[in-house]
Amino acid sequence: MDIISLKFAVSVIAAVFIFYLLKPKYRVAFLTLLSCGFIASYNYYLLGYVLVYALINYYIGLKIPGSSHKIALYRTGVIINISQLVLLKYATFAIDPLFEIFNSSIQVSKLAEVIVPIGISYFTLQGIGYMINLKMGWEKPEKNFLSFLLYIAFFPKFLSGPVERSNHFLPQLKQERSFDSKQVSDGLRIALFGFFKKIAIANQMAPFIIGTYADLNGSGGAALWLLLILQPLYLYFDFSGYTDIAIGFAKTFGIDLLPNFNKPFFAENVTNFWKRFHISLSSWFNDYIFRQTSFRRRKWGVYASTYAVFLTFVLFGIWHGAGWNFMVLGLLQALALNYEFFTKKWRVNLFSRVPVPIKTWFGRIVTYLFYGASLIFFFSPDINATLEYFSHLFDGEGSVIAVALTRIPWSAYVFMLIYMLIELFDNDYNNTFSKLERLWSGENIKNRVFRWAIYFSVMAILFVLGNQVQQFIYVQF
């Protein structure tokens, strides 16, 4: 079922009413059934696969704490998780070429065409994280299979996260929660603005972004420069739109998902950027890869962290997909992070006499442009396309402004500007933002009229622009 559809939104709202009419002991089963139906709407084989995957992880998890072969079971669980990810996502890149060497016609990648492994990168990380938590003694195994299955398959987060932690998600299922009108209305509001980000902003930019990458030879240098400037915003509004929808709808069922974004484009360096962008994924890699690796290599001193950063972000890049371009994407982030680490004192001295506003905005602009340039490796289908992109940057005539005004609807710029100004006030001008919050959340008649005027305006915009179908970018991962 397409998430960006009236059918999906109405179905979820109807499910919320049913959810709270049920006795608490039936609610997990209801959400699990709902999630299984959602997955089956994409592919019945995928549903069967997810059930088997969850059962294997559930069973291994039950056995780990009390077993005399605890480490062996843990390693078995991790190997199974990684192996199935490689088989279903990386076979074209890593397995099929091996068979071709021996002139074999076997194509393991055909398996992915049958199962259609949507969401596999997300629930694999959740499975691995669960194994690590059990091995480290950070949580006890989940004994209710339906609860564990819901942790893996919960429909709002299934396609593109956030990447949940078992010790954050599972305890919430044991809490008996009564209907809370404020929580439900807050969740619906978050989801509504998530739809707005996706439909009113990201979808309006998508034809230019996707079309330019599809025809790099026919795109002039001005279009490619505009692409470099706008693609971070496009990715942000597309992905944070999905995240808001997931967090919002989960909230209506009384479940709080992990945050995924925190005004990332106001980060002053790459290190801070990755604490604000795709937080659930970057924090997962930080906790389970970086910290574990740097601890094991602590005898190397400062170089333990250097090594851990490179390993973490190369794996981070590979997680996004099979291909050298994703490896380079991760490598670029690792280089930037290590550069910032080793030059911190030098940079502090360099900017010590520079006015704070200039230093702040210089850091933000450089960080933004670095991320924009690195996204070329993200959006390009392969390294050859990336090289082709750079080779055409200075081709043709025309201005970036002319391309910007003719290739993307003006409304997208207006909506982007409004969102970014709100984030600016929230990040830099607390007093102004507090006034805006009071204007928004006040309970007198003027505040309510203002709120509902915004709600109806947003819904009207969604109705007008909602016929342009564009898949979420991160669904492919």
C-alpha positions as CSV (number, residue, x, y, z in Angstrom):
1,M,0.0,0.0,0.0
2,D,1.4,3.4,-1.0
3,I,2.0,5.5,2.1
4,I,1.5,8.7,0.2
5,S,-2.2,8.0,-0.4
6,L,-5.5,8.9,1.0
7,K,-6.3,5.2,1.4
8,F,-3.3,4.7,3.7
9,A,-4.1,7.7,5.8
10,V,-7.8,6.8,6.3
11,S,-6.8,3.2,7.0
12,V,-4.4,4.2,9.8
13,I,-7.0,6.6,11.3
14,A,-9.6,3.9,11.3
15,A,-7.0,1.5,12.9
16,V,-6.4,4.0,15.7
17,F,-10.1,3.9,16.7
18,I,-10.1,0.1,16.6
19,F,-6.9,-0.1,18.6
20,Y,-8.3,1.9,21.5
21,L,-11.6,0.0,21.5
22,L,-9.7,-3.2,22.0
23,K,-8.7,-4.6,25.4
24,P,-5.0,-3.8,26.1
25,K,-4.1,-7.5,25.9
26,Y,-5.2,-7.7,22.3
27,R,-3.5,-4.5,21.0
28,V,-0.1,-6.0,20.3
29,A,-1.7,-8.8,18.3
30,F,-3.8,-6.2,16.4
31,L,-0.8,-4.0,15.5
32,T,1.2,-7.2,14.5
33,L,-1.7,-8.3,12.2
34,L,-1.9,-4.8,10.7
35,S,1.8,-4.7,10.1
36,C,1.7,-8.2,8.4
37,G,-1.1,-7.0,6.2
38,F,0.9,-3.9,5.2
39,I,3.9,-6.0,4.3
40,A,1.8,-8.5,2.4
41,S,0.4,-5.6,0.3
42,Y,3.8,-5.3,-1.2
43,N,4.7,-9.0,-1.5
44,Y,3.4,-12.2,0.1
45,Y,6.8,-13.8,-0.2
46,L,8.3,-10.9,1.7
47,L,5.8,-11.4,4.5
48,G,6.8,-15.1,4.7
49,Y,10.4,-14.2,4.8
50,V,10.0,-11.6,7.5
51,L,8.1,-14.2,9.6
52,V,10.9,-16.7,9.3
53,Y,13.5,-14.0,9.9
54,A,11.8,-12.9,13.1
55,L,11.3,-16.4,14.3
56,I,15.0,-17.3,13.9
57,N,16.2,-14.1,15.7
58,Y,13.6,-14.6,18.4
59,Y,14.6,-18.2,19.0
60,I,18.4,-17.4,19.1
61,G,17.7,-14.5,21.4
62,L,15.8,-16.7,23.8
63,K,18.8,-19.1,24.1
64,I,21.7,-16.6,24.3
65,P,21.6,-15.4,28.0
66,G,21.4,-18.8,29.7
67,S,23.5,-20.8,27.3
68,S,27.0,-22.2,27.9
69,H,27.6,-21.4,24.3
70,K,26.5,-17.8,24.5
71,I,29.2,-16.4,22.3
72,A,28.7,-19.1,19.6
73,L,25.0,-18.4,19.6
74,Y,25.6,-14.7,19.4
75,R,28.0,-15.1,16.5
76,T,25.6,-17.4,14.7
77,G,22.8,-14.8,15.0
78,V,25.0,-12.0,13.7
79,I,26.3,-14.2,10.8
80,I,22.7,-15.2,9.8
81,N,21.7,-11.6,9.8
82,I,24.6,-10.4,7.7
83,S,24.4,-13.4,5.4
84,Q,20.7,-12.9,4.5
85,L,21.4,-9.2,3.9
86,V,24.3,-10.0,1.5
87,L,22.2,-12.7,-0.3
88,L,19.2,-10.4,-0.9
89,K,20.9,-7.0,-1.3
90,Y,24.5,-7.4,-2.4
91,A,24.4,-10.6,-4.6
92,T,24.7,-8.6,-7.8
93,F,27.8,-6.9,-6.6
94,A,29.5,-9.5,-4.5
95,I,28.2,-13.0,-5.3
96,D,27.1,-13.3,-8.9
97,P,30.5,-12.1,-10.2
98,L,32.1,-15.1,-8.4
99,F,29.9,-17.6,-10.2
100,E,30.7,-15.8,-13.5
101,I,34.4,-16.4,-13.0
102,F,33.7,-20.1,-13.1
103,N,31.3,-19.7,-16.1
104,S,28.3,-20.6,-14.0
105,S,24.8,-19.4,-14.9
106,I,23.8,-19.3,-11.3
107,Q,22.4,-15.9,-10.3
108,V,21.7,-15.5,-6.6
109,S,20.3,-12.0,-7.2
110,K,17.2,-13.6,-8.7
111,L,16.2,-14.5,-5.2
112,A,15.7,-10.8,-4.4
113,E,13.4,-10.5,-7.4
114,V,11.1,-13.1,-5.8
115,I,11.2,-11.9,-2.2
116,V,11.5,-8.1,-3.0
117,P,13.4,-7.3,0.2
118,I,11.9,-3.9,1.0
119,G,13.1,-2.6,4.4
120,I,15.7,-5.4,4.8
121,S,18.5,-3.0,5.7
122,Y,16.5,-1.6,8.5
123,F,15.2,-4.7,10.2
124,T,18.7,-6.4,9.7
125,L,20.3,-3.6,11.9
126,Q,17.5,-4.1,14.4
127,G,18.2,-7.8,14.5
128,I,21.9,-7.4,14.9
129,G,21.4,-4.7,17.6
130,Y,19.1,-7.1,19.5
131,M,21.8,-9.8,19.4
132,I,24.5,-7.4,20.7
133,N,22.2,-6.1,23.5
134,L,21.6,-9.7,24.7
135,K,25.2,-10.7,24.5
136,M,26.3,-7.6,26.4
137,G,23.5,-8.1,29.0
138,W,21.9,-4.7,28.2
139,E,18.5,-6.3,28.0
140,K,16.7,-9.6,28.6
141,P,15.3,-11.6,25.7
142,E,11.7,-10.9,24.6
143,K,9.6,-13.9,25.4
144,N,6.4,-12.8,23.5
145,F,6.9,-13.7,19.9
146,L,4.2,-11.3,18.7
147,S,5.9,-8.4,20.5
148,F,9.2,-9.3,18.9
149,L,7.6,-9.7,15.5
150,L,6.0,-6.3,15.9
151,Y,9.5,-4.8,16.8
152,I,10.8,-6.1,13.4
153,A,7.7,-5.4,11.3
154,F,5.9,-2.4,12.8
155,F,4.4,-0.9,9.7
156,P,5.1,2.9,10.2
157,K,8.8,2.3,10.4
158,F,9.1,-0.9,8.3
159,L,10.0,0.7,4.9
160,S,12.6,3.4,5.9
161,G,13.0,3.5,9.7
162,P,13.8,5.1,12.1
163,V,16.2,2.3,13.0
164,E,14.6,1.3,16.4
165,R,16.5,-0.2,19.4
166,S,14.9,-3.3,20.9
167,N,15.4,-1.9,24.5
168,H,13.6,1.3,23.5
169,F,10.7,-0.2,21.5
170,L,9.8,-3.5,23.3
171,P,9.3,-2.0,26.8
172,Q,6.7,0.3,25.4
173,L,4.5,-2.7,24.3
174,K,4.2,-3.8,27.9
175,Q,2.7,-0.5,29.0
176,E,-1.1,-0.3,29.2
177,R,-2.1,3.1,27.8
178,S,-5.5,4.5,27.7
179,F,-6.7,6.8,24.9
180,D,-5.0,10.2,25.1
181,S,-6.6,12.7,22.8
182,K,-3.5,15.0,23.0
183,Q,-1.1,12.2,22.0
184,V,-3.3,11.2,19.1
185,S,-3.8,14.7,17.8
186,D,0.0,15.4,18.2
187,G,0.7,12.3,16.2
188,L,-1.7,13.2,13.4
189,R,-0.2,16.7,13.3
190,I,3.3,15.4,13.0
191,A,2.2,13.0,10.2
192,L,0.3,15.7,8.4
193,F,3.3,17.9,8.2
194,G,5.4,14.9,7.1
195,F,3.0,14.5,4.2
196,F,3.4,18.2,3.5
197,K,7.2,17.9,3.4
198,K,7.0,15.0,1.0
199,I,4.2,16.2,-1.3
200,A,4.5,20.0,-1.3
201,I,8.3,20.2,-1.3
202,A,10.2,17.0,-2.1
203,N,7.8,15.8,-4.9
204,Q,8.0,19.3,-6.5
205,M,11.8,19.1,-6.6
206,A,12.0,15.4,-7.7
207,P,11.4,15.8,-11.5
208,F,14.4,18.2,-11.7
209,I,16.7,16.1,-9.4
210,I,15.8,12.7,-10.9
211,G,15.6,14.0,-14.5
212,T,19.0,15.7,-14.4
213,Y,20.7,12.5,-13.1
214,A,18.9,10.6,-15.9
215,D,20.4,12.9,-18.5
216,L,23.8,14.1,-17.4
217,N,25.0,14.5,-21.0
218,G,22.1,16.7,-21.8
219,S,22.3,18.9,-18.7
220,G,24.4,22.0,-18.7
221,G,26.8,23.1,-16.0
222,A,24.2,25.5,-14.5
223,A,21.8,22.6,-13.9
224,L,24.5,20.5,-12.3
225,W,25.5,23.3,-10.0
226,L,21.9,23.8,-9.0
227,L,21.6,20.1,-8.4
228,L,24.6,20.1,-6.1
229,I,23.1,23.0,-4.1
230,L,19.5,21.7,-3.8
231,Q,19.9,17.9,-3.5
232,P,20.7,18.0,0.3
233,L,17.4,19.9,0.8
234,Y,15.6,17.5,-1.5
235,L,16.9,14.4,0.4
236,Y,16.1,16.1,3.7
237,F,12.5,16.9,3.0
238,D,11.9,13.6,1.3
239,F,13.4,11.5,4.1
240,S,12.3,13.6,7.1
241,G,8.9,13.7,5.6
242,Y,8.7,9.9,5.8
243,T,10.2,9.9,9.3
244,D,7.5,12.4,10.5
245,I,4.8,10.2,9.0
246,A,6.3,7.2,10.7
247,I,6.8,8.9,14.1
248,G,3.4,10.6,13.9
249,F,1.3,7.5,13.1
250,A,3.3,5.4,15.7
251,K,2.5,8.1,18.3
252,T,-1.2,7.7,17.6
253,F,-0.9,4.1,18.8
254,G,1.0,5.2,21.9
255,I,4.5,4.2,20.6
256,D,7.3,6.7,20.5
257,L,9.9,6.0,17.8
258,L,13.4,7.3,18.0
259,P,14.1,10.8,16.5
260,N,15.8,10.9,13.2
261,F,16.5,14.6,12.4
262,N,17.4,17.7,14.4
263,K,17.8,20.7,12.2
264,P,20.9,19.2,10.4
265,F,21.7,22.1,8.1
266,F,22.5,24.3,11.1
267,A,25.4,22.0,12.0
268,E,28.7,23.9,11.9
269,N,30.8,20.9,11.0
270,V,30.5,17.3,9.7
271,T,30.9,15.8,13.1
272,N,27.9,17.7,14.4
273,F,26.0,17.1,11.2
274,W,25.9,13.3,11.7
275,K,24.5,13.9,15.2
276,R,21.6,15.7,13.6
277,F,21.0,13.8,10.3
278,H,19.6,10.3,10.1
279,I,20.2,10.1,13.8
280,S,18.8,6.6,14.4
281,L,21.2,5.1,11.8
282,S,24.3,7.2,12.6
283,S,23.9,6.6,16.4
284,W,23.4,2.8,15.7
285,F,26.8,2.7,13.8
286,N,28.3,4.9,16.5
287,D,27.2,2.6,19.4
288,Y,27.6,-0.8,17.7
289,I,30.5,-0.3,15.3
290,F,32.6,2.7,16.3
291,R,32.6,2.3,20.1
292,Q,33.1,-1.5,19.9
293,T,35.9,-1.1,17.4
294,S,37.8,1.7,19.1
295,F,37.5,-0.2,22.4
296,R,39.0,-3.3,21.0
297,R,41.8,-1.3,19.4
298,R,42.4,1.0,22.4
299,K,46.1,0.0,22.5
300,W,46.6,1.9,19.3
301,G,45.9,5.2,21.2
302,V,44.5,8.0,19.1
303,Y,44.7,5.8,15.9
304,A,42.1,3.5,17.3
305,S,39.5,6.1,16.8
306,T,40.9,7.0,13.3
307,Y,40.6,3.3,12.3
308,A,37.2,3.0,13.9
309,V,35.9,6.1,12.1
310,F,37.0,4.7,8.7
311,L,35.6,1.3,9.3
312,T,32.3,2.7,10.6
313,F,31.7,5.0,7.7
314,V,32.8,2.6,5.0
315,L,30.3,0.1,6.4
316,F,27.8,3.1,6.7
317,G,28.3,3.7,3.0
318,I,28.0,0.0,2.1
319,W,24.8,-0.2,4.1
320,H,23.2,2.2,1.6
321,G,23.8,-0.1,-1.3
322,A,26.2,-2.3,-3.3
323,G,28.6,-0.2,-5.4
324,W,31.8,1.6,-5.3
325,N,30.0,5.0,-5.2
326,F,28.5,4.1,-1.8
327,M,31.9,3.1,-0.5
328,V,33.3,6.4,-1.6
329,L,30.4,8.2,0.0
330,G,31.3,6.6,3.3
331,L,35.0,7.2,2.8
332,L,34.4,10.9,2.2
333,Q,32.6,11.2,5.5
334,A,35.4,9.4,7.4
335,L,38.0,11.7,5.8
336,A,36.1,14.8,6.9
337,L,35.5,13.5,10.4
338,N,39.2,12.6,10.9
339,Y,40.3,15.9,9.4
340,E,38.1,17.7,11.9
341,F,39.4,15.6,14.8
342,F,43.1,16.2,14.0
343,T,42.8,19.9,13.1
344,K,40.5,21.0,15.9
345,K,43.1,23.0,17.8
346,W,44.4,24.6,14.6
347,R,40.9,25.6,13.5
348,V,40.0,27.0,16.9
349,N,43.1,29.2,16.9
350,L,42.4,30.2,13.3
351,F,38.9,31.4,13.9
352,S,39.5,32.7,17.5
353,R,39.6,36.3,16.2
354,V,36.7,35.9,13.8
355,P,33.3,37.3,14.9
356,V,31.1,34.4,16.0
357,P,28.3,34.9,13.4
358,I,30.8,34.8,10.6
359,K,32.5,31.7,12.0
360,T,29.1,30.0,12.6
361,W,27.8,30.6,9.1
362,F,31.1,29.9,7.4
363,G,31.1,26.4,9.1
364,R,27.4,25.8,8.2
365,I,27.9,26.7,4.5
366,V,31.1,24.6,4.1
367,T,29.4,21.7,5.9
368,Y,26.3,22.0,3.6
369,L,28.4,22.2,0.4
370,F,30.6,19.3,1.4
371,Y,27.5,17.2,2.0
372,G,25.9,18.4,-1.2
373,A,29.0,17.4,-3.2
374,S,29.2,14.0,-1.4
375,L,25.6,13.3,-2.3
376,I,26.6,13.1,-6.0
377,F,28.0,9.6,-5.1
378,F,24.7,8.9,-3.3
379,F,22.4,9.8,-6.2
380,S,24.6,8.6,-9.1
381,P,23.9,5.0,-10.2
382,D,27.6,4.2,-10.3
383,I,31.1,5.6,-10.3
384,N,31.1,6.2,-14.1
385,A,28.0,8.4,-13.7
386,T,29.7,10.3,-10.9
387,L,32.7,11.0,-13.1
388,E,30.4,12.1,-15.9
389,Y,28.7,14.5,-13.5
390,F,31.9,16.2,-12.6
391,S,33.1,16.3,-16.2
392,H,30.0,18.4,-17.2
393,L,30.1,20.8,-14.3
394,F,31.5,23.6,-16.5
395,D,29.7,22.8,-19.7
396,G,27.3,25.2,-21.5
397,E,26.0,28.6,-20.7
398,G,23.2,30.0,-18.6
399,S,22.8,30.9,-15.0
400,V,22.0,28.8,-12.0
401,I,19.2,31.3,-11.0
402,A,17.6,31.0,-14.5
403,V,17.5,27.2,-14.2
404,A,16.2,27.4,-10.6
405,L,13.3,29.6,-11.6
406,T,12.3,27.5,-14.7
407,R,12.8,23.9,-13.6
408,I,11.3,23.9,-10.1
409,P,7.9,25.4,-9.1
410,W,8.1,28.6,-7.0
411,S,5.9,27.1,-4.4
412,A,8.5,24.6,-3.4
413,Y,11.0,27.4,-2.7
414,V,8.3,29.2,-0.6
415,F,7.5,26.2,1.5
416,M,11.2,25.3,1.9
417,L,11.9,28.9,3.1
418,I,9.2,28.8,5.7
419,Y,10.4,25.4,7.1
420,M,14.0,26.5,7.2
421,L,13.1,29.8,8.9
422,I,11.2,28.0,11.6
423,E,14.2,25.7,12.1
424,L,16.5,28.7,12.2
425,F,14.4,30.4,14.9
426,D,14.3,27.1,16.9
427,N,18.1,26.7,16.6
428,D,19.4,30.2,17.0
429,Y,16.6,32.5,18.3
430,N,14.9,30.8,21.2
431,N,12.9,33.9,22.3
432,T,11.4,34.3,18.9
433,F,10.7,30.6,18.6
434,S,9.0,30.6,22.0
435,K,6.7,33.4,20.9
436,L,5.8,31.4,17.8
437,E,5.2,28.3,20.0
438,R,2.8,30.3,22.2
439,L,1.0,31.6,19.2
440,W,0.6,28.1,17.9
441,S,-0.3,26.3,21.1
442,G,-2.4,28.9,22.8
443,E,-6.0,27.9,23.7
444,N,-7.8,31.1,23.1
445,I,-10.1,31.5,20.0
446,K,-7.6,33.4,17.9
447,N,-4.9,30.7,18.4
448,R,-7.3,27.9,17.6
449,V,-8.5,29.7,14.4
450,F,-4.9,30.3,13.4
451,R,-4.0,26.6,13.9
452,W,-7.0,25.2,12.1
453,A,-6.5,27.7,9.2
454,I,-2.9,26.2,8.8
455,Y,-4.3,22.7,9.0
456,F,-6.9,23.3,6.4
457,S,-4.4,25.1,4.2
458,V,-2.0,22.2,4.4
459,M,-4.7,19.7,3.6
460,A,-5.8,21.8,0.6
461,I,-2.3,22.0,-0.7
462,L,-1.9,18.2,-0.3
463,F,-5.2,17.6,-2.2
464,V,-4.0,19.8,-5.1
465,L,-0.5,18.5,-5.3
466,G,-1.1,14.9,-4.2
467,N,-1.5,13.4,-7.6
468,Q,2.2,13.6,-8.3
469,V,3.5,10.1,-7.2
470,Q,7.1,9.9,-6.2
471,Q,8.6,7.0,-4.1
472,F,10.5,7.8,-1.0
473,I,14.2,7.8,-1.7
474,Y,15.2,5.7,1.3
475,V,12.7,2.9,0.5
476,Q,15.3,1.5,-1.8
477,F,17.6,0.9,1.1
